């Protein structure tokens, strides 16, 4: 299998708050270690801004599985489960569109190779 050659920038390119679109899938990439060798990759859906009274500059994401099952923020049903995440729109350094998340993982792969992992 051949894979497209990529020119990677030396830095991550997360989505900006102004680029977020409701009901759009994004990818959260975090690392559990300081060396950035162990990634955690999660698919999320952006569900909106400032959804609670008193919110200012908060963004909300939901896990893609529960979103696809029709569960929505604010619905309270004991049968339904969902994982919601919220944070400041100024702290989106871990949220990416797919291609930029892939770049982060490719750079991680290179670091792992260098570290002999």
KAFEN-V45213 format. One line per field, one symbol per residue. phi: phi as a letter, one per 40 degrees, with the letter a starting at -180 (. if undefined). burial: b if it has 24 or more other ideal C-beta (glycine too) atoms within 12 Angstrom, else e. A space follows every 10 residues. Layout:
phi: ???
burial: ???
//
This chain:
phi: .cbdcbcccc bcbcccdccc bdgbcbbcbb bcbccfbbcb bbcbbcbibf cbdgcbgcbb bbcccccccg cbdgcbbccb babbbbaccc bbcbbbcdcc ccdcccccdc cccccgc
burial: eeeeeeeeee ebbbbeeeeb eeeebbbbbb eeeeebeebe eebbbbbbbe eeeeeeebbb bbbbebbeee eebeeeeeee ebebbbeebe ebebbbbeeb bebbbbbbee eeeeeee
//
